[in-house]
Each structure stands twice: as C-alpha cells, then as structure tokens.
Amino acid sequence: MSQKETTEEVNGKPEPYVAAEESMAEFTPKAIILGVVMTVVFAAANAYLGLKVGMTVSASVPAAVISMGILRGVLNQGTILENNTVQTITSAGTSLAAGIIFTVPALILWGVDPGMIKMFLLSLFGGTLGVLFMIPLRKFLIVDEHENLPYPEGTACGEVLIAGEEGGAKSKYVFAGMGIGAIYKLFSGGMKIWKEAVEWAIPGYKGAAIGFNLYPSLLGVGYIIGPKIAVRMIAGGTLGWFVFMPLIAKVGGGLSQPLFPASKSIAELGYWGIWDNYIRYVGAGGVALGGVVSLVKALPTIVESFKAAMGELTTGLAKDAKKVRTNLDLSIKWVGLGALAVILAIAFVPQVPVGILGAAIVTIFGFFFVTVSSRIVGIVGSSSNPASGMTIATLLATSLIMKAVGWTDKSGMIAALSVGAIVCIAVAVAGDTSQDLKTGFLVGATPKKQQIGELIGILISAIFVGGIVLMLHEAYGIASKQLPAPQANLMSMVVKGVMKGNLPWALVFTGVFSALVIEMFGIGSLPFAVGLYLPIHLSTPIMIGGLIKLALDKKSITKEERKDKNESGILFASGLVAGDALVGILLAGLAIKGWHTSIQVGSGWAGGAANIISLGTFAILAYILWRNSVGAPLRDEYDDSTNISG
C-alpha cells in the first residue's frame, strides 16, 4: 500500500501519505466549489473579527475538518487530497481578508471612499504577489529545510487530514460551535433579548470602568490564542482603564479648557471620552513599538532566511527539478511574467494611485518581506508572524520617501497607505501559502495544483471582501465601539504622523515606553500593547476563553488525551467565531435595509437585572465551550449511525 497511517521519515524527509506515483482525485470541481464557498464564509468571518478586535484566526484546520465532514460524510466520496484542496483555497482567501482589513479601512478614517474596485485591485495585486513571490522558495523552505522549519499550523493541518482518513467525526465540533455561536448572536445582537455588552463605572474611582463585550467570537478567540496571550492583553487593558484613565481624570479634572487632542475639557469627557481622546494614542504607540521589536528580534532569522533563499533561488532555478507529481510547481517563466504584469498594473492602473515610485517600493519591500514571512512562519507559526511590524516598517519608509520628494498632500498619504496595504496583504498571504504547501508536502499533494488553488482563493476573497468591509462600515461604522478597527487606526496614525506631524507625540511615546518596560521584563509586548489599545470590554471575554484553555492545560490527563481535547476545543471555538461573525454580517445587511429593528424584542423585560442576566447567558456559553474541551463533549453518545465520517 502506498498510503500509510502516518508519514514516515525517509533519508530525513517524510514520505508523503499519498505517494508521488499514485494517481488520486485532487483538484476536482466539487473540491474547488466547496473551497470557494468556504472562502467567502471564512473571509467574511475574519474581516468582521479583524475589524472588531484587531486579530484574525486561521481557517486551515476548521476548513479541513468541515471538508472531510461534507465530502466524506455527506457525499461519501472525498479523498485526502481533495480535502487539502478545500483548505488551501479557503485559507488563502482568509489570509487576504486579514491583510485588507488591517490597512484599507484607514482610508475610510480619512474620509476617503476606497470603493469596491480599489479594494478589489489592492487585494488581488497584494494576494497574487504573495503567492507568486513565494513559489520559487518552495523547494528550499518546505522540502530542503524540512528538519529546521516545522511550519506548525501546516503540520497540524496535515495531521488532521491524515487522521481524518480514519474518520471525520470531529467536524461535529465546528458545526456545533457555528450553530451555537449563530443562535447566541441572533438572540443578543439581533433580537436584543439580552445585552451584547455590559459595563460598570467603578464607584469612587473616577475615570475607571469595567465591561464585557459578550460576543461568542471573543470567547472563541481567547481559547484559540490561549492563556498566555490573553493575560498579556488583559494586563494592557488594566493599565489603560485602571491606571492611565483614572490618572488623567484626576490630574486633568480641574482644567477648564480642553487638553489636546480633545475638544472638550477632561471633566466633560467621561471614561469613554478619555479613552477615545487619549488612551487610543497611548495604545497606538505601544502597538507600534511591539511590532517593531518583534521585527527586530527576527532580524537574525530575516538575514539568514533572505541570504539562504536568494542563494537557492540563483542556483536552484537553473536545475531541472525531478518531474514527479509532488515536485511540480507552476512554471517559473509564468511566475515571473505574472509578477511583472502585477507590478506594471500597480504602477499604471489609476485605481491604485501609487505610480512608478510606489510600484518600485512594493517590489522591493514586497519581495523582501514575503521571503521573510515565508521563513519566519516556519519557525514561530502564522499567528506570531510580525506582519504588523513589517507593514509599519513599509509605511514608515514609504511615507519618508514620499515626504522627501514633496508628495505630502492627501494623495501622498493615500499612496503610502496603498503601498502598505499591498505589502501587508502579500506578507499575510505568503505566510499562509507556506503553511498550505507544508501541509501538501506531508499529505502528498501536487504543489502546482495547490498554487492554482491559492490564486483561486485570492480572486474569490478579493471579489467579496471589499463589499463586506463597506457593508460593515455602513451598518456599524469603522472606528466605532462595534468596529474599532485597531490595526487600521494604527496604520492611519503612522502615515499621518510622518506626513503631517500632528499627532500627540507625548501620548504616543507614553505607549512606546510602557511597552518597552514590558519588553525589559522579557515579555513580548505586542499582545500587551493591543490590550492597552483596545477597550477593556474586548479583553475580558478573551480572558475568559483563555482561562478555559488554562483549565485544560492544568487538567490531570495524559498528553495524548489533552491534545485530543484541545483539538476539539479549538474546532468548537473556531465554530463560535464563524457563527458569530456570519450572523453579525447578516444583521449588518438587515440594518442597511432597515429591517434589523423589526426583529428586535429588547432586553427591557429584565429591568435592572439585565446586566446580570446577560452575563449569565455568556457564562452558559463559556460552560458549553468548557464541556467541549476540558469536560465531556456535547454528545458522547455519537454512534456509527451519527458519525459523519460514514
């Protein structure tokens, strides 16, 4: 048999699950169609989540599990390579959505309508470059460096796909999480039967408050990122809402005149006004420092990666690769011509107003950071990829260059942000492409078909993500309490700070040095800075999810059982994120049409107990997550008749 229970090591390299000489259904119409559908679903979910909390989640494992459930469980005719095709297409579109929502909404903050065509082109160009720039590096990074670069998400997804050949029953956790998250969101955000957010001012401590945004997605994110990052986020929120804000209220409360950048006196602002006018800038400084430090820490790896990759690129392209199925990439000729066509389009397409100068910057920074991203995620994983630091570095350099040539008006700011958006998208997509190709390497996929799948996912996501962003903005408002868009706010501040020099730099540097103090303790400051930047209402439910994951880590069970339960918990948590986000987008569409209010019941029935009841319903949701990870699953009585693996 050419298929094995697991991949085996042969001469230091794993023998793929599906042998190179074996012919198996892979890039089939049903796999492509399912991948396209799931791309739209998870790209929409990540766009919503990124605008809300400034972070996104990987869709690779949930997509693989859902694919196994549908192709094998429902259609009873899915192969491991078809399932890999589905997750490849899905995860590519999801990573593109992350890149676009971190940058492009900054245009909205400046009063500029980005437009569907502009967002489509920025997404398509950045995503395509991310894939094409990475392809020549595949053999070196994925195959030759197999022992040194584990690519954790890619390896985990490969393990899930291989395990799924023995049964795909765990997809029930994803579907259960999606259903429960959707119902909860409908009752809270749609019908308003209970509150989506609760908060209390702290008596006798002016300027301080505690609150909870009761979103299933935030609970799921907390479980996925784990207790360590969740604690750092809540620490940042605590410093902002229980130290800086009360201090500002106390020291500035006696001022009769507004203190820049606020337009009202501090006594008139209240704690939300203090956060909006002062703490956001402090947090932005912290996030900028955290992103740059993460990039600096990676410099040795960056230099080594780039030198090694360029050496392989210059010597390896002249060699004829063995013409075996598992070693076939897209033709380097077409890769080069495709990249050149995209760069020329960036330079001359009027909807991407960066000009020849901007296209040159995209080429240099894009290729460099794509190489860096593709290597770094092999060590630290996509979730720790310093993409924000790379984007900030690109924006700083671009803004300085454009300022030096006298391009400092609004069009110059738009051009600088457009360059940063394309590079950010390319970096995010390249990291995801590397993980996907690692998964394919382990399961025995055809790289060429995976690369085409990546481009399909890019195209589909580019078509839809702009409309999703605009719809969410029309319904909730970018930079509102519902959609704070923290990363886009930060990118906006970076460009404006360089071009106009009108930021409250004292506040920004307060955040910079606050994050630096955290770094001096040997603790990564970026999660802390994100918590400082965001309202504490977002960090508290994330902390609850992290505590549930901590309970699993501390539970006295075998290592194998803990791994199994953690996988179930992550799948259920991913379902919560997707269910919450999809209903949130649906409600946004209803709100635009004016139909949203027609389904609202209201929480007035609860009277003064509304906050407590709302917290109680969230506690029930947290308990359900706990039961699906630490405790017994929702249903242990699944038998052969209900096992979706068939």
BELRA-V620957 format. One line per field, one symbol per residue. ss: DSSP state (A for helix, B for strand, O for the rest). psi: psi as a letter, one per 40 degrees, with the letter a starting at -180 (. if undefined). burial: # if it has 16 or more other C-alpha atoms within 10 Angstrom, else .. Layout:
BEGIN
ss = ???
psi = ???
burial = ???
END
This chain:
BEGIN
ss = OOOOOOOBBBOOBBBOOOOOOOOOOOOOAAAAAAAAAAAAAAAAAAAAAAAAAOOOOOOAAAAAAAAAAAAAAAOOOOOAAAAAAAAAAAAAAAAAAAAAAOOOAAAAAOOOOOOAAAAAAAAAAAAAAAAAAAAOOAAAAAAAOOOOOOOAAAAAAAAAAAAAOOOOOOAAAAAAAAAAAAAAAAAAAAOOOOOOBBBBBOOOOOOOBBBBBOOAAAAAAAAAAAAAAAAAAAAAAAAAAAAAAAAAAAAAOOOOOOOOOOOOOAAAAAAAAAAAAAAAAAAAAAAAAAAAAAAAAOAAAAAAAAAAAAAAAAAAOOOOOOOOAAAOOOOAAAAAAAAAAAAAAAAAOOOOOOAAAAAAAAAAAAAAAAAAAAAAAAAAOAAAOOAAAAAAAAAAAAAAAAAAOOOOOAAAAAAAAAAAAAAAAAAAAAAAAAAAAAAAAAAOOOAAAAAAAAAAAAAAAAAAAAAAAAAAAAAOOOOOOOOOOAAAAAAAAAAAAAAOOOOOAAAAAAAAAAAAAAAAOOOOOAAAAAAAAOOAAAAAAAAAAAAAAAAAAAOOOOAAAAAAAAAAAAAAAAAAAAAAAAAAAAAAAAAAAOOAAAAOOOOAAAAAAAAAAAAAAAAAAAAAAAAOOOOOOOOOOOOOOOOOOO
psi = heiidiiihhfeihhidhidehhihcgiddddddddddddddddddddddddeeiiiiedddddddddddddddeffhidddddddddddddddddddddeeddeddddeehhdiddddddddddddddddddddeedddddcdfdddgdgddddddddddddddehfdeeddddddddddddddddddcefdiieiiihihhegheiiiihhghddddddddddiddddddddddddddeecddddddddedeheiihheieiiddedidddddddddddddddddddddddddddedddddddddddddddddddeihihfideehiihddddddddddddddddehdeggeadddddddddddddddddddddeddeiddehfddddddddddddddddddeegeadddddddddddddddddddddddddddddddddefihddddddddddddddddddddddddddddddhheiddgdfdddddddddddddddffigddddddddddddddddefhheddddddddiiedddddddddddddddddehgiiddddddddddddddddddddddddddddddddddeeedeeehdieddebeeddddddddddddddddddecdaiidheehaddehee.
burial = .....##......#######.....##...##.###.####################################....################################....#.#.##########################..#..##############.#..################################.......######################.##############.######..##...........###.#.#########################..#..##..##..#..##..#........######....#..##..##.###...#####..######.###################.###################...##...##############################################################.#####..##################...#...######.###.##....###########################.##........#..#####################.#####....#...#.##......##.###.##..##.########.##........###.
END
